[in-house]
Amino acid sequence: MTTRRTLLAAAGAATAVTTLGLTEAAPAAAAVENDPIAHLLRRATFGPTPASLAEATRLGVNGWLDRQLNPASIDDARADAVLSRLPLAGASIASVRSTIKVHSYEAFGQLGRAVVARAAWSERQLFEVVAQFWANHLHITAPSSGVWDSRPDYETQVIRRYALGKFADLLKASMRHPAMLTYLDNRSSTKAHPNENYARELMELHTVGLIYSEDDVQQAARLLTGLTVRSDGTYAYDAARHAGGPVSALGFTHPNGPGEAGPLAFADYLARHPATARRLAEKLCVRFVADVPPASLVTRLAQVYLDNDTAIVPVLRALFTSAEFAGAYGRKSRTPFEDMVATVRALGLGPETSGIKALDALYNAMVDAGNAPFRWSTPDGFPDVAPAWQSPSLFLLRCNLHLNLAAGWYPSQLTRPADLLRSLVPSLPATYGALVDALAVRLTGTRLPAAHTAAVLSVAGKLPTSPLSSSDKSLAGSAPYLIALVLDSPTFQLR
């Protein structure tokens, strides 16, 4: 009989070398198959599927990148159908204000659920991954005070609009958006009392990093006065709030007369600063290559960024076709959000036919894991290194979610194959060990180590050599647990 106690015992045995130990260690690289297509899709999507692997194999690395870097050319009807149930997720400030009560959390909720839906079911996977990267870099916590009406518009008009454009344009758009000006307090900045918060984070988090002085912050804060928000929630420049007079910050000088020219010139200066180029290159390498980014690649990508006037696509192309990326198998582990979405995609689970109850459940699972979209409480955004997401409690949450999704228990509204096991392994092999091998190859790209396979099978009271046939009456009851335990394995935890 399968019990929670035996299941957890098997999970513990099967994951003796979990992502708690698979960060930069050599065993991590050995845990995933040395397949350049699968490696690309593990990093540049929210999880490979048989269809995406087949497409990438047919197109090749460069062909797949060409297609994904032109997202407008990709039909996204399935994701769009789900998003139509979340009208506030992309709504304008005026639309949000006319639809919900002041300071309502409804728009925040729809926005977060839209991220889950796009990650799970959009065909524009690379675009969604990159958009999430920039949303985390130019982070605005949601929910957070004051941006109840503007956070969805920020996602649409800033992050998603410029995600594959030029960083200079992305930065300037964020600088003039009510959500950023509210979140980092510039809307309250005045001539008499310049608020330093946005000026500091503009340099420290958004661009050059910790190379500024306190005088630089004070000078920049004066320059940024006047960028504010109207009573109707929209952006405005107010000359009456502007603290004029020459400024000098980080080598940038400006007469600082009234108008937006000074702040926009400062944003352009920061975007093109060599320190910004290196910092963005390093963050992209941490996201896509390794927790400890290869210095050689960081240096090259920074130069590509500068040579292409802050354009993002050439940097991404150089990253994904680099030798350092190709050699980085097993050097990243999935966050709880990525693990959840990769599970949905690997199991072939589809969106519910109507409503958003399943999205509610998936989103709330990430609230429990501390990794729900946009809910990081400070402006530095979610960490993207393995130690930040390694704890026994978070691993248990992953295990529980894997089993709930594999068994169809929760959320039950997701559409799923009529026979999940047969959809994953169409032809049953002759032994239980071969079945786990087939599940592991299908779900992770490679077989599990022998000891892990034996531990997985212990939950069903089977050995790797135990015979298997379609008439085996215990198979149906054991299948969800076997699937879930493969998902619990260290191999699946790797990005």
Secondary structure, 3 states (H helix, E strand, C coil): CCCHHHHHHHHHHHCCCCCCCCCCCHHHHHCCCCCHHHHHHHHHCCCCCHHHHHHHHHHHHHHHHHHHCCHHHCCCHHHHHHHCCCHHHHCCHHHHHHHCCCCCCHHHHHHHHHHHHHHHHCCCHHHHHHHHHHHHHCCCCCCCCCCCCCHHHHHHHHHHHHCCCEHHHHHHHHHCCHHHHHHCCHHHCCCCCCCCHHHHHHHHCCCCCCCCCHHHHHHHHHHHCCEEECCCCCEEECHHHCCCCCEEECCEEECCCCCCHHHHHHHHHHHCCHHHHHHHHHHHHHHHCCCCCCHHHHHHHHHHHHHCCCEHHHHHHHHHCCHHHHCCCCCCECCHHHHHHHHHHHCCCECCCCCCHHHHHHHHHHHHHCCCCCCCCCCCCCCCCHHHHCCHHHHHHHHHHHHHHHHCCCCCCCECCCCHHHHHCCCCCCEHHHHHHHHHHHHHCCCCCHHHHHHHHHCCCCCCCCECCCCCCCHHHHHHHHHHHHHCCHHHHEC
